[in-house]
Amino acid sequence: MSVGFAHGVCNTDNFSLLSITIDYGPFGFMDSYNPDFVPNTSDDEGRYKIGNQANVGMFNLNKLLKALNPLFSPRQKQLAAQILEGYPQQYYKGFVELFKTKLGLLGENEDDDYLIAFLLKLMEDSRADFTMTFRQLSEISEDKLKDLNIPKEFWALQDIAKHKNFSTWIAMYLLRLKGNVGDSDSERRRRMSSVNPRYVLRNWMAESAVQKAEINDFSEVRFLQQVFQHPFLVQTLAERAGYAQHPPTWAEDVKVSCSS
C-alpha cells in the first residue's frame, strides 16, 4: 500500500500470510491518490478498495482463526484471539513507519501521524499523483520547498501546490525535517529516492504492452521488464516513454477484471 498498490480481490483464498497476496488480473497501482480506488471492474461495492484493504485483512484473519479453532486448546484460542485484537494497532504502527520513511523522517515525533494524514488529505482533494508526489518530494531541495519555488518538471508537486493548505503543510514538514538529527538535505533526498519509486506498473502502461503482445509484438513487455528491474533509478528510455509523466486522459477509464 505504501506504493499505491491495490490487490483488487483480496478475499480469503487470495490472502497469503507470506505477504504475496495476489489474484490474477484485477490488481493495479493507483494514479491519482484516492482511498476509494478500485482497480477491479467487478467490485461495484468497493469492498476491496485500497482504503479498505486493512479491514479486509482483519476479516480474513478472523476467518483463518475460525478455521483453526477446532485444532486449538482453550489456552491457544485465548492467545490467538489476543493476537488478533492487536492487529489494528500493529497495522497502524507499520503504516505510519512506512510513510515516515517515504517522507524522510527520522526519530519519533507525536505529530508524525497528523503530518502524514494531512498530506494524504491534500493529495485526495487535489487528485495529486500518488507515486510522483512522493517521488518528487524525494528529488526537490528544501530551499525550493521553503520558497514554494516548484520548477515545472515537478508537475505532481505543482498539482498539489494549488491546494490552499499546501503552504501550511510544507511549513510543518520543513520544521519536522529540522528534527532529523545529523541529517542533510542531500542525504534526505538519497534516502527518500531509495523507497519512493519513479516508475510503477500503471494500468495504461500494461494495456499498451498487452495490445502489442496480442499482435505478437512483445517488445514493450520486455521493455517494461527492463524498467522495473530498477524502479527507483531514473532511466532515459523510460523518461522518453512518458512513464514518469502525467498519465494519459484515457487511463482514467482503464479497469481490469479477473483473468480466471
N, C-alpha and C positions, 0 to 999 in steps of 0.2 A: 504493500500500500504506500510505502514511502516513495515509490517511483511512479505512483498513479496507476497501478495495475489492478484491474477488476477481473475476478475469476469467471464471472458470468453465470456459471452454475456451480455453486459451492454447497451442494447437498451432501448427505451423509456418504453416499457411495463414491463421491469425488473428493472427500476430505481426508487428507493424509497427515498423520502425526509427525511425519518427516519433513513437513513444510514444502512439499512438492505438489500441493493440491492443484489439479488442473483437469479441465474437461476438454474434449476435442472440439474446438470451433468457436464457442461463444465468448471467449475472453477478449480483453482489449486494454490498451492504455488510453486514458482519457487525455483529450487535448485541453480544452478549457476546464478549469477546476470547477467541479460540480459534484457535491456529495450525493446527488441523485443520479449520477452517471450509471447507465445500464447499457452494456455492450450487446446484450443478448436480445435479439428481436422478439423472442417468445416470452420474455419476462415482463408481461404487461403490468403486473402489480409492483414491480421493482423490489421483489423480495431479496434479490442478490445485488442490489445497487451497491456501489463502492462504500457508501456511508453506512451500510448495514452489515458489512462483512464481519465485523467483530461480534455482533449479536448472533449472526448465523453460526459463527464458530462456537459460541456458548451453547446454542441449541444443539449442534452436532455432538458436542462433548457430553451433553446431558443424555443424548440418545446412546452414545457409547457406554456411559455409566449404567444406563438401564439394561443394556445387553450383557454387561459383565457382572451385574449384581448377583445373579444366581451362583456365580463361582466364588463370591467373596464371603468371608466370615463377617459377623456383625461388626467387629472392630475395623476390618478393611473397608466395609461400606461407610462407616463413620469417617474414616480418614479420606476416602475418595470424595465424599461429599464436601468435606472441609477444603480439600484441594480445589475443587471446582468453584467453591464460593470465592476463592481468591482470584479467579480468572479476570473479572473486570479490572481490579486494581493492578494486576500483573500486566494486562494488556495496555492499560493507560500509561503505566510507567514505561513500557517499551516504546509506545507511540511517542511520548514526549522525548525520550532519549534519542530516537531516530531523527526527529525533526530538529532537535538541538544540534545534532551532528550536521544536518543539512544546512543549518544556518551558521555553522562555525562557532557555536557557543561552547565555551569550556567552563568547568566548575558547576556550581549549583547557585540558582537564584530562584526565590519563591515566585517570581513573576514570569518565569520562562513559559509556563503553560499558557498564560494570558497572551504573551507576545506571539506565540505560535497560533493560537486561536484567532487573534486579531488579524494576523496576516492572511490566514485562510479565509476569513470573512471578507477581507478586501478583495482577495482573488475571486471569490464567488461572486461578489457584487459586480466586479468589473469584467468577469469572464476571462480572467487572465490565464494564459497558457501555463499549465502546471509544471511541465518539465522545464521550459525555458525561463520561467520566473526564477526558479531556484538556481538554474544553471547560470543565468546572467547576474544574479546576486553573488555567485561564486567568482565572476570574472570582473566585475566593476570595482573600482577603487573606493575606499571610504571617503576620500576627498570629493569625488564626484557625487556620491550619495549625500554627503553633507550639504553640498551646494545645490542639490537636486538637478545637477547638470548631467542629464542622461543622453548620451550620444544615440543617434538614430539606429545604429546597429544593435542596440539593446532594446529591440522592439517590444519584447514582453514586459520589460520594466516600464517602457513608455505607456503601454496599455494600462497597467495598474496605477501608474503615476497620475492618471486622470481622476482617480478617486479623491474626494475631498479630504479623506483622512490619511492619505498616504504619507504626507509630510510628518504627521504625528507619529505614525508607526516608525518611520525612518529615524526620527529623533530618539525614540525608545530603543530601537535596535542599535544605533551607534553608541548610546550610553551603556547598553549591556555589553557591547564588544569591548568597551574600556575595562570591563571586569575580567577580561581574558588575561590573566597574569602571565607575563613572559611571552606574549604573543606579538605578532607583527601582521601588518596588512597583507604582505606577500604570503606569509605562512597561512593565514586565514584562507586566502583565495586558493592556495595549493590544496589545503585540506578539504575545502568545500568542493573543489573541482574533482576530487577523487571519489566523492559519494553522490554527486548530482550529475547524472548522465547528460550528455549533449544530444544523444540520439536514443530514441526508444522506437520499438516497432509499432508505429501508429497504423491504424486500420487502412488509411488511404495508401500507405506505402505497401502494405501487404496486398491490397486489392490490385494495385498496379502490377506487382510482380505476378500475381495469380493470373491476370488477364494475359500476360505474355506467355506464362507457362502453359496456358491452355492451347496456345498455338505452337507449342514445342520450343519456345524460346526461354531458356532458364537462366539467361544472363543476369537478369535483375535479382532472381533468387540467390544466385551465387554472390552478387554484389552485396546484398543485404547480409548474407552470412559473413562476408568480409568485414563490413562495417561494425556489426555487433560483436565481433571479437574484441573490439576496443571502444566501447560506447562512451567512455569518459575522455577520449582524446579527440582533438579537432582533426578532422580528416578532409583534405582538399576536395576529393571527389564527392564525398557526402555533402559538403557545403554546396558544391555546384548542383547537386541533385535536389537541393532545397530541403534537406532533412532537418535543418535547424531553423527553418523559416516558418512564417505563418502557414498553417495547413490550408490547402485549397478550400474554397467555399463548399464544394460538393462533398467534402469529407464529413460535414456535419450530418449528412443523411446516411452515412455508411453504418450499418449494423450487421451483425453476423449471427449465425444460428448453429446449432449442434450438428456436426457432420455425421453423427452416428444415425 
